Amino acid sequence: MNHTPAPDRQQHDPNVNQVEEMETQEVETVDTPAEKIWVEDYTKGPNGGVVMNDVIQNQETSSDMPLALAGLDAEMEDDEARSEATFRFVVHNFRNLKDSVLSPPCYVRNLPWKIMVMPRQGASPDRQQQKSLGFFLQCNGESESSSWSCYAMAELRLLTHKPDSEHFFRKIQHLFYSKENDWGFSHFMSWNDVLDPEKGYVKDDAITLEVHVTAEAPHGVSWDSKKHTGYVGLKNQGATCYMNSLLQTLYFTNQLRKAVYKMPTESDDSAKSVALALQRVFYELQFSDKPVGTKKLTKSFGWETLDSFMQHDVQEFLRVLLDKLESKMKGTCVEGTVPRLFEGKMTSYIKCKNVNVSSTRVETFYDIQLNIKGKKNIDESFKDYISTETLDGENKYDAGEHGLQEAEKGVIFATFPPILHLHLMRFQYDPITDSSVKFNDRFEFYEHINLDAYLQEKPETPADYTLHAVLVHSGDNHGGHYVVFINPRGDGKWCKFDDDVVSRCTKQEAIEYNYGGHDEDMALTVRHCTNAYMLVYIRDSQLKTVLQEVTHADIPTELSERLAEEKRIETIRRKERNEAHLYMNVNVVLEEAFDGHQGNDLYDPERAHYRVLRVRKVATVEELMDMLAENFNYPLNQIRPWPFSARSNSTCRPTCLDIVNDQSRTIADISENTNPWNIFLEMLPPDSGFSSLPPFDKENDVVLFFKYYDPKQKRIHYCGHHYLPIASKPADLIPILNKRAGFPPDTPLVLYEEIKPDFVEKINNYNDPLEKVLDELMDGDIIVFERADTRHEDLELPTCQDYFKYIFYKVEVQFIDKTVPNDPGFTMELSLQMRYDQMARAVGQRLNVDPYLIQFFKCQNYKDTPGLPLKYSFDGILKDLLLYCKPKCPKKLFYQILSIKVNELDNKKQFKCLWVGPNYKEDKELILYPNKGGKVADILEEAAKVVEMSPEGSGRLRIVEVSCHKVLPGPDPELTLDQVTISPPRLYRIEEIPRDEVQLQEDEVLVPCAHFQKQAYATFGIPFYARVKHHEPFAALKDRLQKKLDIPDKEWEKYNFAIVTNSRINYISEGAIMNAFDFRPSSNTNLSLPDATGRPWLGLEHINKTPKRSRVNYLEKAIKIYN
């Protein structure tokens, strides 16, 4: 049993009296719509039992409850799927109540809810035992399922019979599930207080308990969303609720849905087409009765499984998806649909205060990001968005011939689109914690808004908008859950879409409950971390057009037929999967598969070409024979199946199947339920001259298979099979084998028996019976032969024994260069018995590199990543190096080519750093090996040997430190390597010193420079040093920087420049004169810190074309739709 001492959901010691913590809450009497209240009246039966009288009454409630959701549809009130209900339970003979009692059920959201009441004992504040009333709400208590859950809020009431007294109530909220299916108060009220006649709770020794419960649609139970709402949900793949919410929003944008249906996808790849996958999802949402899957959609995005288990940013996903749709619609009848629906325009301007100079730029937008921090409602956010910024002081505007002028900078909206996407900036970067934080502040938005006040000119039709969707996030910046509330027809009738569950809800639930923030009056209805994250408004003048009905006639016939065919095929495949346990596969191998096989046994099961027959497990051998004859078009007397059987010595050979005696046995029985079951099907050769296969006596005959080994070619040749009496001698085989191999009849042969993979035994006595000569004579034994008259002891593998030993230890190893991302590598065939030096020589020969310059790495504990490097003195064999490779995967070893010999590494220290080219376009990792005990200067000497310097450069190198995309002075060249921290987070970079920075004049300084976007902490790209001359014009410095970075004029015009000190941005005007003293560290700068906080730097402000958001999950990547 679960209980709570206070409105907050928590557990406590049931022996502690909690009644004192709760005060009776006053309830203001208000006029509310009549609620239907269930009254379960228990009365004493004549036999002492309890009987129930059910009465349905219309009664006006007097409790001012935020839970009372006004405006419920009439049909929801009577429906067991309703979201709320009020019901009562009258307990008679209350003073003698001994055990817990349950009320009859009241159904809400199709689940049974009951009142549970009982007497409880607990300690009072003075440590005396005190009797109390226990009052709980139970949900789905008799269900045996463990997968269901239902979140609900309720008010538990003890009603008074005195007209001038107040009802006593307490509130709960809880996620009910199988292990916590009841929730309430162990000590709802002390027993004495309940019995107090002044309070009026007891009348005729009976009390009346009442519960008003509001529940969300349950999960894990049979909830028919289509029946209750007319709509279906989307299945969650793991963390795709953000995507599901957005897809539902786009689906109910009916004009867009029509355009999506009309995109031409007839020739698109079913697995890779994003457009077709979205059509499929929309089609199923429209016509399916069950939740729709999105795996094909995410697969069309090119996402791996991991992408589907990570939450991405909704705004980013929306932009990427709409961009894909816009591209797909180009050149079609629906071209321009996306911009027509979502594109608005805003004007950025700068207007001088004292002279008649202004600058404007018109930009388009698909969504608007509204700041909510410190804002009460949507109006305040819009006013903040168009508020002006004054450019004065050091930040004056360069007005050309008018010089620096005070000005106002701002934006104003030119047009708003038919569909307005508003992203509420609840997630923002916090520079103090260097992470994203969520603001749960209260922020009000409304069902209807007018935006005329924020437009440049008053529009012809008012900018009146109706709220269409509210996307809600529950949780914090570390994750959470997304749901969406949608007003599908724009008529104020709302539905809640929570992944696969769709339920009706009220306007209050959709709007007011998602304002966020703490509100004591709303404490029971609003969870603090649950609030609106994105709003979708539709312009009233376009409402009917945007929400126009989408019928079957709006879907192209070709698309309907294609999706119907896909569904038909899926149904067949599902039926096959459901019936798979009734069938088994029989893999048929023909004798041609044995030709060319170079390993043990007769064929490689992993590479063989099978003819697969799907056979019912209860089919008989006779039925299988008929099926084989029909499939291969051979008479029954010309085929004979030989099932492959795994022997105890790790071999797999054909065995005899008694077709006559076993013809009525089932395939499952004969195969011992082996699935798939591999068989060799012997077929009469067309040129044999016979009309049927020769008879085979299971008791007295044996079938042997033959292989010829050619030592010159180091190859095995398959030479067929033969039936022989078990009394035959090996000498009888000589003429047969010579004929098969094309040798003269009297050619001397050496015979061997292939016993197991690493053991081939020579046959010495050719005149003894086979059953004595061969080891445990059985059907399927293999005889290997070679010529005795042409022995070549000087060959690498002179006998078949040598050959089979070689292939036993043979292994294919994939060598991957660990310094090259996604290197496909190369594969070599080596022996597991090879020693390290033999392997190094083989790889060196393949790479045409000195073996001593190659360093090898084993796989790391069954991961496809390199582990620790191998020492050149490794005393082991190749088999030891492949222990941790994944089974049934290519064996892998990693390598890198060094600049020094691997045997010299013991005296070296590895130093990882970056190398950057002269234009600072990209940097790459550099691994150097200075001597242990060396100095920093030795690092530069080592680097000079391996890097390629610029022809126009100085030929001299320097080392700098890089932190947060900013550059800092490197360690002193005279420091020893032991004095330098060379492990993360320290990151060093080596670069060639430009000619003009080698020898600075007295009036020149080296200034650190970094790229940033809008905020000083939003640095990106490759930082660098630049030479600044005291009192030189800024224009000269700007030209020098452009040449240094090699940036085209058109792009360079978009750059702004600033001196950044302590995160303060001071923009540099065009006509400014540079002051070298501006870049001196401030007096309070701590230069020992990694980022040297306070050290001034020159900032280049421009758009980061490869943005990297601060992500909470280190695995999370930027959203990409690859196809």
N, C-alpha and C positions, 0 to 999 in steps of 0.2 A: 504494500500500500504506500502511496506517495502523498506527501503533505507539504504544505508551505505555510510558514508562520506569518508571512507578509505578502503584499502584492507582488513582490519580486519573486522570480522563480528560483528557489533555493531549497536545500534540504537541511534539516536540523535534527537534533536529538529529540525524539518524541517524548522523552521523560521530562523535558524542561517545559514548564508552563509558559506559553507564548501569548496568552490572552492579553496580558498587560501591554504588549507591544502594539496592539491594534486598538484604535479608538473608533467608537461608533461614528460613522460618517453621516452627516445630515443630508437628507435627500429633499431637494426642492420639488414641490408638486407642480407639474406642468401638464398642459393639455397635449397629449400625444395621440397619434392614430391608434385606433383600437387594435390590440394584439389578440391573437387567438392563443389561449392559454390552456394547456392540458392540465386537468386536475385529476390526480389519481387518489381517490378517497379510500383509504383502508378502513374497514370496519370489522368488528369482531364477529365471527360466524358463530352459529349455535354450537359447533363442536370445538370451539376454542381456537379454530384456525383463523386465517386472515383471508378475507375476500375483498374484491376490488370493484368499485363502481366507477366506470369511466364517464366523465362528463366533459363536454367541450363547451367552454364558455367564452363569450366576448367580454372582455373586461378592460377598462382603461387603466393603464399603469401610471403610477405617480412618481416613478424614479426618473430623474434627469440623467439618462445614461448615454454616454457617447457611443455605447455599443448599439443602442437602438437605431438601426439604420433605416431612416425614413425613406419612404418612396419605394418600398419593395413592390415588385409586380405581384398582382393578385395570384397568378398561377404559381409563383414561388412559395407563397404562404402555405398552400395545401400540399405542395410537392415534397416528398421525402428527401429530395435533393436540395432543398432550400438551404440557404447559408446560415440562417439563424432561427431560433425558436425560444419560447418561454414555456416552461412546464412546471407543475407543482406536484408535491408529494405530501399527503397528510398522514402523519404518524399518530395512530391512536394508542391508548394505554401507554402513554409516554413514560410515566414514572416507573413502570416496570420493564422498560427497555433494557435487555441484557446483552444482546448480540447485534451485529451489524445487520441492517436491513436494506434491501435494494428496491428501488421503485421500478414499475414497468418501464419499458423503453420509450423514448421519444426520438424519432428519426430526424437527423440533420445530416445533410451531405451523404445520405444513404447509409449512415452508420447509426447503431443504437446507442443512445446516451441515457444514463441512469443516475439518479441521486442515490448516494450511499450515506447512511447515517448510522451512528453507533455511539455508545458511551465510552469515554476514554479516561484513564487515570494519569495524572501528571503531578509534578512537584510545583507548589506555589512559591512565590518569592520568599516566604518564611520557612521554606523547606518542609511544609506540611503537604500531605497527599491531597490532591484536589480533583474532583470529578468534573469532567468537561464534556461538551457536546462535540463529537467529530462529524464533520460535514465535508463530503467529497463529491466530485463529479467523475463518473466512470464512462469511458468510451470503448465500445467494441469489446467488452470484457469477456465474452464467451467465444471469441474467435481463436482458432488454433493456429492461424497464420502468424508468422513472425516478420513479414516483410512490409506490413502496412504502417502508415503514419498519418497523423492529422494534426495540424496546428490550430488551436482554438483559444478564444478569450471568453471568459464567463464571469458573471456576477452571481455569487451565491447569497441568497437572501433568507433570513428568518423573519416571517411576517408577523406583525402584531395585530391583535383584534381590536385594540382600542383606537378609536378614530382620531384622537389627539396625540397619539404616540408615533414614533418614527419606526420604520422597518430597519432592521440591522442587516448590513450587507458587507461583503468583502469580495475583492476581485482577484482573479487568477488569469494567468496566460501560460500555456504549456504546449509542448509538442508531444501529443499522446502517441504511444506506440506499444508494442506487445509487452515490453518489460516495465513500462510506466503507463499503464492504461487507466489509472485514476490519479486525480490531483485535487488537493483541497487543503483543509485545515484539521490537524489532529485536535486542536483546542480552538474551535470556532467561537465558543462562548462558554463560560463556566456554567456548570449544571444549575447552581443556585440562581444565577442571573436569568437563566431560561425559565426557571420556576417562579421567579419573582412576580407576584400578581400585579404590582405596579406597572410593570413593563407590558403586560398583556400578551405574552407570547403563547401561553397555554390557555386553551379553552376546552372544557369538557375532557380534560386529560389528553389533549391532542395538540400537536404543533403543526404548522404548515411551513414547509420548506419550498422555496421557489428558485429556479435557475434560469437565467437568460444566457444562452450560449450562442456565440458567433464563431463559425468554423470555416476554415479554408477547405478547398476541395482536397480530398485525401489522395495519398500516393500509395501504390502497391496494392490497391483493391480494384475491383471491377467498376471503374467509373467511366460511364459512357459519355464522353465529352460531346459527341455528335448529337446524342439524344437530348442532353440538357441544354446545349447552347446552339447547336447547328454547325459547330466548327470543330476541327480536330487540331491536336498539338503536334509537336515535333520531338522525336526521341533525342535524348542527350547522349552524346558519344563519350562523355567523360568530363569535359569542361567547355561544352559548346553552347551553354545556355545563353551566352552573350550573342552568339550567331543566331540561335533560334529566335530570340526576341526581335532581332533586326529583320530576319526573314519574314516573320509574321507581319511586321510593320510594312514591309515592302509588298507583301502579298495583298494586304488590305488597301494598298494604294492601287485601286482597280485600274486606273488608266495606265499605270506602269505595267500591271499584270497583263493587260491586253497587248501592249507593245512587246513584252517578253515572249508571249505566245507567237507573235508574228515574225520573230527573228528567224531567218532561214537557217535551219540546222539539218536539212535532209542529208547532206554529205558529211556531216560532222562525225568524228570518232566518238562513239558512245562513251568511252572511258575517259576521254580527255577534254571533251567540250564542256566548258563552264556554262555556256548558254543553254545547251540541251539539258544539262543537269538541273539548272534552275527551272527550266520549263517543266521538267519531270516533278520537281518538288511542288511547284505551284499547282500543277495538274492534280497531283495526289491530295494536296491540301483541299482542293475544290471538290473532289469526287470520292475520296476515300472515307471510310467509316472508322478507321483506326489511326493511331498516331503514325506519322510519316517519318521514315528514316532519312538521314542526311549523309550517309557514308559515301554514296556515289557523288554527291556534290563536293565534299571535302577531297575525295579522291581526284575529282576533275581539277581541283585547285592545285594538284601536285603535292598536297600535304602528305607527310608521312604520319604514322600513327601518333607520334609524339605531339605533332601540331594540334591534334584534336583533343589532347589532354592538357592543354595550356590555355589559360584565358588570355585573350588579346584585347586590345583597345577597340571599343565599339566604333568610335569616330573614324579611326584609321581603317578598320575593316569596311565600313560603309563607303569611304572614299575610294578604296581600291576596287570594291565590287562595282560601284557605279561607273568607275572609269572603264572597267572591262565591258560592261554593258554598252556604254556609249560607243566604244570602239567597235563592238560587234554589230551595232545598229547602223553604222556608217554605210552609205550606199544602198540602203534598203528602204522599204516603204515607211519604216518607223524611225528613220534617221532624225536626230534632234529631239527625241522624246525626253531624254534625261535632262538636257539643259532647259527645255521648255517647262518642265515640271519643277526643277530644283534650283535653277540658276537665278540669282539676284545680282544686283550691282550696287556698289558703294563707291563714293568719291572720297579719296584722300586729298586733303588740301593743306596748304600753308599760306596764310594771309598776313601781310605786314600791317602793323598797327598805324604807322606814321606815314607811309608812302603807299601809293596805289600799285603795289606789286603783289601778285599771288601766283601760286603754282597748284595745279590740280592733276590728279591721275585717277582714272576710272578703273576699278578692279571688279572682277566677278567673284561670286562665292556660291558654294553649294550648302554651306551650313554656317551658323554663327555660334561662336564660343562666348558665352556670357559669364562674367565674373560674378560669383555669388557670395564671396567672402565679404562680410560687412554689409550685405545688401538684404533688405527685407523681402523684396518681391521682384517680379519680372520687370516692372516699370523702372525701378531704381537701377536694375542692371542695364537696361537699354539706355537710360540717361547717362550712366557711367561709360557705356560704349561710345557714345557720340560726344562725350565731354571733351573740351579742348585743353591742350597743353600750351603753356606760354614759353616761348623761346626767348630768353633774355640773358643778361650777364655774359658769361663765357660761352653760352649756348645759343647766341644770336644767329639769325638766319642770314646767309650771304645773298643779298639782293642785287648782285651784279654791280652795276654802275652806282647804285645807291649805298653800297657798302654793307656793313653788318647792321641788321635792323631787328628790333623787337617784332615778334610775330606770334600768331596763334596757329597751332597745328592740331588737326583733328580729322575725323571721318564723319560723313553723313550718308545715309542710305539714299540711293537713286531710285531703285525699284526693289520690291520684295517679290519672291517667286510664289506661284500657286501653292506649293508645299514648302513649308518653312521648317527646317531641322534646327533645333536649338540645343546645343550641348552645354549643360551646366557644368562649370569647371569645378567639380567637387574634388578631382584629383589634381594636385599641383605640386611642383617641385619645391622642396624645403632645403635651401642651401645650408642650413645649420646642421641638419641630420644627413644631408646628401642623399635624400631618398624622396620618394613620392609619398604624400600624406593625403588622407581623405578628410574633407570638411563635411561634417554632418549637420551643419548649421541649418536652422529653419529658413526655408526660402519658399515664398508663396507664389503660385502661378494660378491662372484662372481658365475657366472653360472657354470664355470669350475674351478676346483682347482686340484693341484698336491700336495700330502702329502709325497712324498718320503723322503724329508729332515727331517722328524720327526720320521722316522723308524730306528730301531736299525741296520738293515741290508737292503741293497737295494733289493727290491722284484723282483721276476722273471717277474711279470707283473707290470707295473707302477701303482702307487696308484693314478690314475686319476679318478676324481669323477665329476658327473654331478648333478646339483641342481635339485631336484625332487619336493620339497615342502618347502614353507615358511609360518610358522605359525606366525601370527601377532597379537599383543595386542594393543588395543586402550584404553587409560585411565591411571590411576595411581595405586598406591599400594592399594587403597581402593576399587578397582573393575574396571570394564571396559568391553570391548567386544573383543572376539576373532574371527578372520576370518583366512582362510588358502588359499594361492595361490598354485595351484598344476599344475605341468607339466606332465599330465597323461601318455603320450607316450614317454616322454624324448626327444621330438623333438623341444622343444622351443615354443610350442603353449600352452599358459597358460590360466587357468580358475580361477576365484575367487569364493570360496565357503563361502557364508555368511549365515549360518543356512539354511533356506529353499530356498534361492535364489542363483542360480548359473549363472555366466555370463562370457563371454569371456573377456580377458584383454590382455594388451601388456606385453612384457617382462620387460619393464621399470616400469610399475605399480607394477609388482610382485617383482622386485628386488630393483631397485634404490630408489623407493618411500618409501621403508621400511627400509632405512638405519637409519632413526631417526635423531635427532639433529636439530639445526637451520641453515638454509641455505637461504640467501636472494634470491638467484636465484631460489630456489625451494619453495619459501614461499607459492605459491599458490597450489602446488601439494602435499606438505607434511604437515600433521598435526603433531605438535611437539610431542604429546604423542602417536603417532602411529608408531610402529616400530617392527622389527622382534624379535621374542622371542625364536623360535626354527627353526632349519634348518634340512632338510633331504636330504642327498646326496646319490647317488647310484654309485657304482664303474662301470666305463665304461666297464670293461671286463665282468661284470655280468649284464649289463643293459638289454640285450635282455632276459636273463633268468628271472630276477626279474620282468620285465614288460611284460612277455609272456602273450599272449591273453588268457582270461578265457572264455570258451564257455559253452553251456548247457551240453556238454558231460563231462565236468569236475565236474559236480555236481552229487553226487550219486542219483540214481532214488528214493531211499527210502526218501531222504531228500526233493526232489522236490515234491513227492506225499504228504508228510506230510504237507509241507508248503502250497501246493495247497488246501488240505483239510481244513487247518486252515482258509485260505482265503475264501473258500466256506462257511464255518460255520459263519465267520464274516460277509459275505455278507447277509446271511439269517438273522442274528441278527440285522444288520443295517436296513434291510428292515422291520423287526418287530418293531424296534424303530421308524422308519419313519412313520409306519402305526399305531403306538400305540394309537394315538388319535382317531382312528376309532373303537377300541376295548375296552372292559372292562372285568374285572375278576369277575366271580361269585363264591364266596367261599361257598361250600356246607358243612354243618355240619349235621352229622347223630346223632340219639338219643344216640348212645353209647358214644358220647363225653360228655354227661351230667353225666354219671356215675363217681363217685369219686370226682366230683367238690365240693370243700369245701367253696367256697366264695359266694358272692351275685350273683343274676341272675342264668342262667342255665349253663354257661361255661365261661372260661377265653379266650377272643378273642386273647390275646397275645400268648397263649400256645396251642390253639386248633389245632387238625390235620384236615386240610381242604382238600377236593377234589376240585381242582381249575379248572373251565371251562373258556376258553377264548372265549368270545361271542362278536359278532359285536353289536355295540350300537343300530343299527337300526333293529336288530332281534326282532321278535314279541314274546309275551308270549307263543303263540302256538309253535313257533320254539324252544323256550327254553324247553318246556315240552317234545318235541320230543328228544332233545339233552339229557335231564336228563334220559329219558326212555332208550335211546340207551347206555349211559355211565354206568348206573347201572343195565342194563339188567332186567328191571322191566316193566310190562305192565302199560299203562297210568292210568288205573283205580286203580292201587295199590300204587300210589305215590301222594303226595300233598305237594307243597312247602309253607313254612311259612317264609316270609321275616322278618328279625330282624329289629326292629325300635327303635330308641333312644327316650326315653320319657323325658319329662321336669324335672323329678325328679332324673336324673342321672342313670336311669336303661335302660337296653336294652332287649326287650322281643319280642317273635314271634307275628306277626300280620297276619290277613287273606288276602289272595290274591284271588280275584274273577276270577278264571280261565276262566269261561264261558263268562262273560261280557267283560273281559279285554284281551281276547285272541289275538286281533288284535293290541293292543297297543305295543309300542316299549319298550324294556328293559330299555333304557335310561330314558324314560318318567316314567315308573313304579317305577324305583329306584331313581328318582329325581337326576339322574347323579351321584349317589354315586358309587365310584370306589375305592376299591372292594366292591361288594354288597354281604353281608352275608345272607344266607338263611338256615333255618332248613328244611331238606327234610324228611317228614314223610313217612315211608314205611310200608306196611302191613306185620306183622310178619308171617313167613312161617308156624308157628304152630297155627295160629289163627283159622283155620277152615273156614275162609271166602275167597271169591274169589275177593273181592274188599274192599276198605276202606269204612267205613260208610259215608253216606252223611252228609254234614255240612251246616246248614242254617245260613248264615251270619247275618240275622236279629234277629233270635230267639235263636241261640245256642252260647255257649262260650266254648273255650278250656282252661282248667286249668292244671297246672303242679304241681306235688306234691314232697315234700321232707320230710323225716323222720329224726328227731334229736335224737341221742343216747347220753344222758348226761354222761354216764359212759366212753364211748370211746371219747367223745367230737368230734363226727363226724356227718356229714350230709350224708344221703343215698338217692339217687334219686329213686323215685317210679313211674315214668312214667307220662302220661298225660291222659286226659279224656274229651270227649265232653259231655256237659250238657246243658239242656234248661236253659235260664236265670231265669226262675221262680223256679228252684230247690232251696232246702234249704241246709244249711251246714250239717244238720242231715242226709241227703241223702248220704253224702260223707263217713260217718263213716264205714259202711260195706265195701265200695270199698277200703278205705284206709287200713283197717284191713287185707283185703285179699291181698293187694299189699305188706304189711309189714310182712305177715305170722303170724298175731296175730289171736286169737279167734274172731269170728264175733262180740261178745258183749263187746269187750275190750273197756273201756272208753278212749277217746282221748281228748287232748287239741289242738285246732286249732289256728293257727296264720296266718296272711297275711303278706308276705314279701313285704313291700311297697317301701322302698328305702334302700340304703346301711346302714344307721345308724338308721333305724326305722322299727321294726317288731311289728305289733299290734295284740293283742290277740282278737279272735272272741268270743263274749260273748253269743249272741242270736243265737242258732242253728236252730230255727224254723222259722226265717224270710227268705224271698227270698234272693238269692245271691246278686241281684242288690241293695238290701238295706243294707245287712251286709258288703259287700266288698266295699272298697273305690274306687269309680268310676270303676265299673266292666268293664274289658276289656279282649280281647283275650291275652293269655300269662301271666295272673296273676298267682302267685305262692302261694300255700297253704303249710305251714310247720306244721307238727303235731308231737306230742310226747305223750307217754303213761301218763294217769292221775292216774293209780293205782300204779305206782312205782316212786313217787316223791322223789328226793334226794337233800334236801336243803343244806346238808353238803358238796356237791361236789363243785369243783372250778367253774364250769359253769353249774348250775343245769337246766337252761331253754335255749331255743333257743334264747331268747332275750339277755341273757348274752353272749351267744356264738357269735351272730352277732355283738354285741358291741365290743367284744374282737377282732374279725377279722378286724373290721373297723379301729381300732387303731394299728393293728399289722404292723410291719415293719421289713425288713431284713437290718441289719446294718453290714457293713464290717469294721472290726477294723484292722488297719495297723500300724505296729511298725515303727515309723519315723526314728529310728536309724539304721534300716536294709535296705540297698539299694534294690529296686525292691521287697520288701516284699509282698508276695501274701496275707498275712493276714488271718483272719478267719471271718466267717459270723455267726451272732447270730440273732435269732428271738426275738424281743423285742416289747414293747408297747410304742407308742408315748406319753402316759400319764406318763411314768416312770419319777421319779425324779432322780437327779444326783446321790444320794447315792445308789438308787436301781440299776441303771445302773452300777456303780462302783463295787457293790457287785457281780452282774451277771458276769461281765468281769473278776473280780478277781477270782471267782470260776472256770471259764473256764481256766484261766491261772495258777490257783493254786498259786496265789500271793495275799498278803495282799492288799485290795482295796486302802488303804492309800498310797501305794507305786506306784500307777499308776497315771500318769499325762495325761490328755486328751487334744486334740487339735481339734478345728473345722476346716472344709475345708475353704480355703481362697477364698471368693468371686467367687464361681463357678469354681475355679481351683482345680485340684486334688493335692493340696499341703497344708501342715498344716499351720494354722494361729497361732494366739497367744494362749498360754496355758490357760485352764480353771481354775478358782479358785475353790478350794475344797468347798467353800461356795456358789457356783453357785445356785441361787434361780430361778430355771426354770425347764422345762420338756424336755424330749428327742426331742420333736417336734421342740423346739426352737434351738436345736443344729444342726438340719439338714436343716435349711432354705437355706443355700448356696450350697447345693449339686446340681449337674447337674441334670436336669429333665430326666426321663427315663434311669437313670444310677443307679447302686448300691449306696445306701446311705453310705457314708464313714465318719469315725472318726479316727483320728490318736492318738496314745498313745506312751508313753515311760515308762519303769520301772525305778524308781529312787532308789537311795541308801538311801534316807531319806524320811520320810513321807511327803506327799504333804502339810499337814497342818502346817509343820514347815518351808516351803519355804519362808514365809514372812520375816523370820529373816536371810535368806541366800542370798548369792550373787553367781550367776551362773558364772562359769569360764570354758571356752572352751579351750582345749589345745590338744596336741598330746602325745601319749605314744609310745615309740619305744622299741623293744625287744633288747636282748643282742647282736645279730649279725647285727643289723642295716639293716635288710632285708626289713621290712615294718613298717609303722607307722599307727596308728588308732586313731580316735577321742576319746577324753576323756572329759566327762562333770563332773565337780566337784562342790560342794556346800559348800564353806567355809562360816563362819559366817560373816555377814556384820560388817565392822570395824576391821576385822581380819588382819593378816599379811601374807606375801608371804609364810612364814614357815607353816602357817595353810593349804595352798594348798598342800604342800608336805605331811602333816599329813593325809589329806583327800585322797590323791592319794594312800598312803600306804595301806589304807583299802580296795581298790578295784583292785589294779593291782597285777599281778602274777610275783613275782621276781624270778631271777635265783638261783638255788641251790648253784652255785659257786660264786654268787655275794656278794656284801658287805652288802646288806640289807638297804643301805642308798640311798636316792633319791636326785637329783638336778634338777633345772629348768634352761633351756637355751632358747635363742631366735633363731628362724630360719628365714632367709631372703634370697631370691634368691638362695635357695639350699645351703646356707652357714650358719654356726653356729656361734653364738655370745654369750657372757656371758649373763646370765639371770639377773633379778632384785635381789637386795639384799634381803635375807630372812627377814630382819627386817623392810623392807618397808611395809607400810599399803597398803591394796588393793586399797584404794582410790588414792594412789600415782602411781599406775601402770596402764598403758593403756592396757586394755584387749580386745579392739575391733580392727578389721582389720585396717591398714595392719599389725599390730603387731601379731606375731604368736609365741606362746611359746610351748615348748616341755618338758615333764618330762621323765627322764630316770634314771635307776639305775647306781650308780657310780661303775665302775669296782674296784676290790680290789686293783689293783696296782695304782689307781689314787686317792685313799682316802687320803693318806699321802704322799705328794711329798717330795723328798729329795732336798737339797739346789741346786744341779746341774741339777734338772729336771724342765721342764715346760710343761704345757698343751697347745697343739697346735691345732687350728681349722683345720679340714681337709674337703675337698670337692671333688666330682667327676666332671670332666669336659672333653669336647671333642674338641680338636684342639685349640679353643680359650678360653681365661680365662673367658670371660663372658658367655660361653656356659656351665654353671654348670647344674647338674641334680642329681637326686637320693637323698639319705638321708645323710646329712653331719654329722660329729661326731667330738669328741675331742680325741686326742691321746697323750700319754706321750712320751716326747722326752728328752733323757738324753744328757747333754753336752759332746761332744767329743766321743760319742758312734759311732761305725761303722754303716753306713747306712744299711748294710745288716741285722743287728740286729733289727733295727726299721722296716724294710720291713717284716721280719719274724713275728714280733709282730703284724703288721697290718693285715697280711694274716690270722693269727690265730683269730684275733679280728673279722674280717669280714667273716671268714669261706668260703674262696674262693678256689676252686680247683687249683692245680698246673698249669694245662694246660691253664686255663683262666688267672691265675695270671701272667704268662709269658708275656702276651700282655699288661700289665700295664706299664706306664711310670710315673715318679714321678718328681715333680717340686716344688720349692718355688715360690709362686706368690705374688708379691708386686706391688701395683698400676697397676694391669692388665699386668705387665711384667712377663713373664714365664721364670724362670731360672731352667733348667732341672738338676736333681741330677744324677751324674754318679754312676756306680755300686760300685766303691771303695771309695766313699766319706766318710768323717767323719762329723757327724752332729755338727753344731754350734748353740747352743740355742739362741745366740744373733741375729741370722738371723730372728727370729720370733718376735723381739721387734717391736712395732709400730714405724713408722717414725715420725720425729719431727713435721711434718705438718699434721698428722692424726687427723681428727675430730672424736673422739670416740662417740660423741653424735648422729652421723648420723645413720640411720637404718642399713646400710650395712657397717658402719665403714670403709669408703674408705681409703685405705692405710694400713690397718691392714694385715700383711703378713699371709698367710695360706699355708698349705701343700696340693698340688693338686695331685689327682690320675687321670691321663689321660688314658681314654680307650673309646671304642665305646659305645654310648648310645643306648642300644638295644630297648628302648621305646622312640624314639625321639618325642619331642613335638615342632613343629615349632612355631615361633612367628607368630601369626595369627592376621590379622587385624580385622576380624569379630569374636567377642567373641563367637558366636554360632557355628563357623566352627569347624568341627572335622577332625581328620586324615582320609584319604580315606581308606575305607575298602570295599572289595567285600566279602560279608558274605557267599555266596553259592559256 
